[in-house]
Amino acid sequence: MYDNTDHSKSSTEDTLNRLGNWLKSRPIENWGFFIAGVIIARILF
Protein backbone atom coordinates (compact mmCIF):
# COMPACT_ATOMS: atom_id res chain seq x y z
CA MET A 1 0.00 0.00 0.00
CA TYR A 2 2.80 2.38 0.91
CA ASP A 3 6.42 2.33 -0.03
CA ASN A 4 8.84 2.42 2.88
CA THR A 5 9.41 6.19 2.81
CA ASP A 6 5.73 7.12 2.82
CA HIS A 7 4.91 4.53 5.47
CA SER A 8 7.74 5.74 7.71
CA LYS A 9 6.69 9.38 7.34
CA SER A 10 3.03 8.60 8.04
CA SER A 11 3.92 6.37 10.98
CA THR A 12 6.31 8.99 12.37
CA GLU A 13 3.69 11.74 12.09
CA ASP A 14 1.12 9.59 13.90
CA THR A 15 3.64 8.79 16.62
CA LEU A 16 4.60 12.44 17.04
CA ASN A 17 0.94 13.43 17.29
CA ARG A 18 0.32 10.79 19.95
CA LEU A 19 3.45 11.78 21.87
CA GLY A 20 2.49 15.46 21.63
CA ASN A 21 -0.96 14.79 23.07
CA TRP A 22 0.52 12.56 25.79
CA LEU A 23 3.15 15.12 26.78
CA LYS A 24 0.61 17.96 26.93
CA SER A 25 -1.31 16.03 29.57
CA ARG A 26 1.78 15.10 31.62
CA PRO A 27 4.15 17.11 33.86
CA ILE A 28 7.42 18.42 32.45
CA GLU A 29 9.44 15.64 34.12
CA ASN A 30 8.23 13.25 31.42
CA TRP A 31 10.22 15.20 28.81
CA GLY A 32 13.27 13.38 30.23
CA PHE A 33 11.71 10.02 29.34
CA PHE A 34 10.71 11.36 25.91
CA ILE A 35 14.24 12.56 25.16
CA ALA A 36 15.72 9.27 26.37
CA GLY A 37 13.30 7.38 24.12
CA VAL A 38 14.30 9.49 21.11
CA ILE A 39 17.98 8.86 21.78
CA ILE A 40 17.40 5.11 22.13
CA ALA A 41 15.33 5.07 18.93
CA ARG A 42 18.08 6.92 17.05
CA ILE A 43 20.67 4.38 18.24
CA LEU A 44 18.54 1.33 17.43
CA PHE A 45 17.01 2.57 14.17
PyMOL Python script that loads the backbone (N, CA, C, O; Angstrom):
from pymol import cmd

cmd.read_pdbstr("""\
ATOM      1  N   MET A   1       0.834  -1.201   0.000  1.00  0.00           N
ATOM      2  CA  MET A   1       0.000   0.000   0.000  1.00  0.00           C
ATOM      3  C   MET A   1       0.872   1.256   0.000  1.00  0.00           C
ATOM      4  O   MET A   1       0.647   2.184  -0.778  1.00  0.00           O
ATOM      5  N   TYR A   2       1.855   1.268   0.873  1.00  0.00           N
ATOM      6  CA  TYR A   2       2.801   2.382   0.912  1.00  0.00           C
ATOM      7  C   TYR A   2       4.175   1.847   0.556  1.00  0.00           C
ATOM      8  O   TYR A   2       4.474   0.675   0.780  1.00  0.00           O
ATOM      9  N   ASP A   3       5.018   2.727  -0.007  1.00  0.00           N
ATOM     10  CA  ASP A   3       6.423   2.329  -0.029  1.00  0.00           C
ATOM     11  C   ASP A   3       7.036   2.697   1.318  1.00  0.00           C
ATOM     12  O   ASP A   3       6.399   3.363   2.133  1.00  0.00           O
ATOM     13  N   ASN A   4       8.255   2.269   1.547  1.00  0.00           N
ATOM     14  CA  ASN A   4       8.837   2.419   2.877  1.00  0.00           C
ATOM     15  C   ASN A   4       8.911   3.867   3.330  1.00  0.00           C
ATOM     16  O   ASN A   4       8.650   4.159   4.497  1.00  0.00           O
ATOM     17  N   THR A   5       9.261   4.782   2.431  1.00  0.00           N
ATOM     18  CA  THR A   5       9.412   6.187   2.811  1.00  0.00           C
ATOM     19  C   THR A   5       8.077   6.767   3.258  1.00  0.00           C
ATOM     20  O   THR A   5       7.997   7.391   4.315  1.00  0.00           O
ATOM     21  N   ASP A   6       7.030   6.567   2.463  1.00  0.00           N
ATOM     22  CA  ASP A   6       5.730   7.120   2.824  1.00  0.00           C
ATOM     23  C   ASP A   6       5.212   6.504   4.116  1.00  0.00           C
ATOM     24  O   ASP A   6       4.664   7.205   4.966  1.00  0.00           O
ATOM     25  N   HIS A   7       5.384   5.197   4.263  1.00  0.00           N
ATOM     26  CA  HIS A   7       4.910   4.529   5.472  1.00  0.00           C
ATOM     27  C   HIS A   7       5.648   5.054   6.698  1.00  0.00           C
ATOM     28  O   HIS A   7       5.036   5.292   7.740  1.00  0.00           O
ATOM     29  N   SER A   8       6.956   5.235   6.578  1.00  0.00           N
ATOM     30  CA  SER A   8       7.741   5.737   7.707  1.00  0.00           C
ATOM     31  C   SER A   8       7.298   7.142   8.078  1.00  0.00           C
ATOM     32  O   SER A   8       7.129   7.451   9.258  1.00  0.00           O
ATOM     33  N   LYS A   9       7.107   7.996   7.073  1.00  0.00           N
ATOM     34  CA  LYS A   9       6.693   9.376   7.337  1.00  0.00           C
ATOM     35  C   LYS A   9       5.332   9.399   8.012  1.00  0.00           C
ATOM     36  O   LYS A   9       5.147  10.087   9.017  1.00  0.00           O
ATOM     37  N   SER A  10       4.373   8.649   7.465  1.00  0.00           N
ATOM     38  CA  SER A  10       3.032   8.605   8.040  1.00  0.00           C
ATOM     39  C   SER A  10       3.075   8.063   9.465  1.00  0.00           C
ATOM     40  O   SER A  10       2.455   8.624  10.368  1.00  0.00           O
ATOM     41  N   SER A  11       3.807   6.977   9.660  1.00  0.00           N
ATOM     42  CA  SER A  11       3.918   6.372  10.983  1.00  0.00           C
ATOM     43  C   SER A  11       4.576   7.338  11.962  1.00  0.00           C
ATOM     44  O   SER A  11       4.152   7.446  13.113  1.00  0.00           O
ATOM     45  N   THR A  12       5.610   8.038  11.506  1.00  0.00           N
ATOM     46  CA  THR A  12       6.307   8.991  12.368  1.00  0.00           C
ATOM     47  C   THR A  12       5.382  10.133  12.754  1.00  0.00           C
ATOM     48  O   THR A  12       5.361  10.547  13.913  1.00  0.00           O
ATOM     49  N   GLU A  13       4.616  10.647  11.796  1.00  0.00           N
ATOM     50  CA  GLU A  13       3.688  11.740  12.094  1.00  0.00           C
ATOM     51  C   GLU A  13       2.650  11.301  13.117  1.00  0.00           C
ATOM     52  O   GLU A  13       2.349  12.041  14.053  1.00  0.00           O
ATOM     53  N   ASP A  14       2.105  10.108  12.946  1.00  0.00           N
ATOM     54  CA  ASP A  14       1.124   9.591  13.905  1.00  0.00           C
ATOM     55  C   ASP A  14       1.738   9.459  15.293  1.00  0.00           C
ATOM     56  O   ASP A  14       1.118   9.815  16.295  1.00  0.00           O
ATOM     57  N   THR A  15       2.954   8.947  15.339  1.00  0.00           N
ATOM     58  CA  THR A  15       3.641   8.787  16.623  1.00  0.00           C
ATOM     59  C   THR A  15       3.886  10.132  17.279  1.00  0.00           C
ATOM     60  O   THR A  15       3.668  10.289  18.480  1.00  0.00           O
ATOM     61  N   LEU A  16       4.341  11.111  16.492  1.00  0.00           N
ATOM     62  CA  LEU A  16       4.600  12.444  17.042  1.00  0.00           C
ATOM     63  C   LEU A  16       3.316  13.071  17.556  1.00  0.00           C
ATOM     64  O   LEU A  16       3.315  13.716  18.605  1.00  0.00           O
ATOM     65  N   ASN A  17       2.219  12.886  16.826  1.00  0.00           N
ATOM     66  CA  ASN A  17       0.944  13.435  17.291  1.00  0.00           C
ATOM     67  C   ASN A  17       0.525  12.809  18.609  1.00  0.00           C
ATOM     68  O   ASN A  17       0.075  13.504  19.520  1.00  0.00           O
ATOM     69  N   ARG A  18       0.675  11.482  18.710  1.00  0.00           N
ATOM     70  CA  ARG A  18       0.321  10.794  19.949  1.00  0.00           C
ATOM     71  C   ARG A  18       1.218  11.240  21.095  1.00  0.00           C
ATOM     72  O   ARG A  18       0.738  11.493  22.200  1.00  0.00           O
ATOM     73  N   LEU A  19       2.524  11.337  20.835  1.00  0.00           N
ATOM     74  CA  LEU A  19       3.448  11.784  21.874  1.00  0.00           C
ATOM     75  C   LEU A  19       3.143  13.209  22.291  1.00  0.00           C
ATOM     76  O   LEU A  19       3.196  13.536  23.477  1.00  0.00           O
ATOM     77  N   GLY A  20       2.822  14.069  21.313  1.00  0.00           N
ATOM     78  CA  GLY A  20       2.491  15.455  21.628  1.00  0.00           C
ATOM     79  C   GLY A  20       1.284  15.539  22.547  1.00  0.00           C
ATOM     80  O   GLY A  20       1.300  16.275  23.534  1.00  0.00           O
ATOM     81  N   ASN A  21       0.242  14.791  22.227  1.00  0.00           N
ATOM     82  CA  ASN A  21      -0.958  14.794  23.072  1.00  0.00           C
ATOM     83  C   ASN A  21      -0.663  14.238  24.456  1.00  0.00           C
ATOM     84  O   ASN A  21      -1.168  14.744  25.458  1.00  0.00           O
ATOM     85  N   TRP A  22       0.163  13.186  24.507  1.00  0.00           N
ATOM     86  CA  TRP A  22       0.515  12.564  25.785  1.00  0.00           C
ATOM     87  C   TRP A  22       1.313  13.535  26.638  1.00  0.00           C
ATOM     88  O   TRP A  22       1.050  13.681  27.832  1.00  0.00           O
ATOM     89  N   LEU A  23       2.299  14.207  26.023  1.00  0.00           N
ATOM     90  CA  LEU A  23       3.154  15.118  26.781  1.00  0.00           C
ATOM     91  C   LEU A  23       2.383  16.333  27.285  1.00  0.00           C
ATOM     92  O   LEU A  23       2.668  16.840  28.370  1.00  0.00           O
ATOM     93  N   LYS A  24       1.405  16.805  26.503  1.00  0.00           N
ATOM     94  CA  LYS A  24       0.612  17.963  26.931  1.00  0.00           C
ATOM     95  C   LYS A  24      -0.167  17.665  28.205  1.00  0.00           C
ATOM     96  O   LYS A  24      -0.455  18.570  28.989  1.00  0.00           O
ATOM     97  N   SER A  25      -0.506  16.402  28.408  1.00  0.00           N
ATOM     98  CA  SER A  25      -1.310  16.030  29.572  1.00  0.00           C
ATOM     99  C   SER A  25      -0.453  15.503  30.724  1.00  0.00           C
ATOM    100  O   SER A  25      -0.986  15.017  31.722  1.00  0.00           O
ATOM    101  N   ARG A  26       0.876  15.598  30.589  1.00  0.00           N
ATOM    102  CA  ARG A  26       1.782  15.105  31.622  1.00  0.00           C
ATOM    103  C   ARG A  26       2.668  16.240  32.134  1.00  0.00           C
ATOM    104  O   ARG A  26       2.854  17.233  31.431  1.00  0.00           O
ATOM    105  N   PRO A  27       3.217  16.113  33.345  1.00  0.00           N
ATOM    106  CA  PRO A  27       4.150  17.111  33.858  1.00  0.00           C
ATOM    107  C   PRO A  27       5.459  17.120  33.085  1.00  0.00           C
ATOM    108  O   PRO A  27       5.782  16.167  32.376  1.00  0.00           O
ATOM    109  N   ILE A  28       6.203  18.199  33.230  1.00  0.00           N
ATOM    110  CA  ILE A  28       7.420  18.419  32.445  1.00  0.00           C
ATOM    111  C   ILE A  28       8.476  17.353  32.694  1.00  0.00           C
ATOM    112  O   ILE A  28       9.336  17.142  31.838  1.00  0.00           O
ATOM    113  N   GLU A  29       8.442  16.672  33.840  1.00  0.00           N
ATOM    114  CA  GLU A  29       9.435  15.642  34.121  1.00  0.00           C
ATOM    115  C   GLU A  29       9.452  14.553  33.048  1.00  0.00           C
ATOM    116  O   GLU A  29      10.493  13.948  32.792  1.00  0.00           O
ATOM    117  N   ASN A  30       8.296  14.302  32.421  1.00  0.00           N
ATOM    118  CA  ASN A  30       8.230  13.252  31.419  1.00  0.00           C
ATOM    119  C   ASN A  30       9.003  13.588  30.149  1.00  0.00           C
ATOM    120  O   ASN A  30       9.265  12.699  29.339  1.00  0.00           O
ATOM    121  N   TRP A  31       9.378  14.863  29.958  1.00  0.00           N
ATOM    122  CA  TRP A  31      10.225  15.196  28.807  1.00  0.00           C
ATOM    123  C   TRP A  31      11.539  14.428  28.869  1.00  0.00           C
ATOM    124  O   TRP A  31      12.099  14.074  27.831  1.00  0.00           O
ATOM    125  N   GLY A  32      12.042  14.162  30.092  1.00  0.00           N
ATOM    126  CA  GLY A  32      13.267  13.375  30.227  1.00  0.00           C
ATOM    127  C   GLY A  32      13.112  11.984  29.630  1.00  0.00           C
ATOM    128  O   GLY A  32      14.003  11.498  28.934  1.00  0.00           O
ATOM    129  N   PHE A  33      11.970  11.340  29.906  1.00  0.00           N
ATOM    130  CA  PHE A  33      11.711  10.020  29.337  1.00  0.00           C
ATOM    131  C   PHE A  33      11.557  10.104  27.823  1.00  0.00           C
ATOM    132  O   PHE A  33      12.031   9.231  27.097  1.00  0.00           O
ATOM    133  N   PHE A  34      10.892  11.158  27.348  1.00  0.00           N
ATOM    134  CA  PHE A  34      10.705  11.361  25.912  1.00  0.00           C
ATOM    135  C   PHE A  34      12.054  11.497  25.208  1.00  0.00           C
ATOM    136  O   PHE A  34      12.298  10.854  24.186  1.00  0.00           O
ATOM    137  N   ILE A  35      12.929  12.341  25.764  1.00  0.00           N
ATOM    138  CA  ILE A  35      14.243  12.562  25.165  1.00  0.00           C
ATOM    139  C   ILE A  35      15.053  11.267  25.171  1.00  0.00           C
ATOM    140  O   ILE A  35      15.706  10.933  24.182  1.00  0.00           O
ATOM    141  N   ALA A  36      15.009  10.539  26.290  1.00  0.00           N
ATOM    142  CA  ALA A  36      15.718   9.265  26.375  1.00  0.00           C
ATOM    143  C   ALA A  36      15.198   8.293  25.316  1.00  0.00           C
ATOM    144  O   ALA A  36      15.983   7.587  24.684  1.00  0.00           O
ATOM    145  N   GLY A  37      13.899   8.254  25.124  1.00  0.00           N
ATOM    146  CA  GLY A  37      13.302   7.384  24.115  1.00  0.00           C
ATOM    147  C   GLY A  37      13.756   7.746  22.712  1.00  0.00           C
ATOM    148  O   GLY A  37      14.038   6.866  21.898  1.00  0.00           O
ATOM    149  N   VAL A  38      13.829   9.051  22.425  1.00  0.00           N
ATOM    150  CA  VAL A  38      14.295   9.494  21.110  1.00  0.00           C
ATOM    151  C   VAL A  38      15.742   9.063  20.890  1.00  0.00           C
ATOM    152  O   VAL A  38      16.092   8.567  19.819  1.00  0.00           O
ATOM    153  N   ILE A  39      16.570   9.254  21.898  1.00  0.00           N
ATOM    154  CA  ILE A  39      17.981   8.865  21.777  1.00  0.00           C
ATOM    155  C   ILE A  39      18.105   7.360  21.538  1.00  0.00           C
ATOM    156  O   ILE A  39      18.866   6.931  20.671  1.00  0.00           O
ATOM    157  N   ILE A  40      17.368   6.566  22.296  1.00  0.00           N
ATOM    158  CA  ILE A  40      17.400   5.111  22.126  1.00  0.00           C
ATOM    159  C   ILE A  40      16.916   4.727  20.726  1.00  0.00           C
ATOM    160  O   ILE A  40      17.510   3.866  20.077  1.00  0.00           O
ATOM    161  N   ALA A  41      15.846   5.360  20.267  1.00  0.00           N
ATOM    162  CA  ALA A  41      15.325   5.067  18.934  1.00  0.00           C
ATOM    163  C   ALA A  41      16.358   5.409  17.858  1.00  0.00           C
ATOM    164  O   ALA A  41      16.520   4.660  16.895  1.00  0.00           O
ATOM    165  N   ARG A  42      17.055   6.537  18.017  1.00  0.00           N
ATOM    166  CA  ARG A  42      18.083   6.919  17.046  1.00  0.00           C
ATOM    167  C   ARG A  42      19.217   5.890  17.016  1.00  0.00           C
ATOM    168  O   ARG A  42      19.739   5.571  15.948  1.00  0.00           O
ATOM    169  N   ILE A  43      19.591   5.378  18.170  1.00  0.00           N
ATOM    170  CA  ILE A  43      20.666   4.385  18.236  1.00  0.00           C
ATOM    171  C   ILE A  43      20.217   3.070  17.589  1.00  0.00           C
ATOM    172  O   ILE A  43      20.957   2.475  16.805  1.00  0.00           O
ATOM    173  N   LEU A  44      19.012   2.625  17.918  1.00  0.00           N
ATOM    174  CA  LEU A  44      18.537   1.331  17.430  1.00  0.00           C
ATOM    175  C   LEU A  44      18.137   1.381  15.962  1.00  0.00           C
ATOM    176  O   LEU A  44      18.369   0.421  15.227  1.00  0.00           O
ATOM    177  N   PHE A  45      17.538   2.487  15.526  1.00  0.00           N
ATOM    178  CA  PHE A  45      17.010   2.567  14.165  1.00  0.00           C
ATOM    179  C   PHE A  45      17.730   3.617  13.345  1.00  0.00           C
ATOM    180  O   PHE A  45      17.408   3.813  12.173  1.00  0.00           O
TER     181      PHE A  45
END
""", "prot")
cmd.dss("prot")
cmd.show_as("cartoon", "prot")
cmd.util.cbc("prot")
cmd.orient("prot")
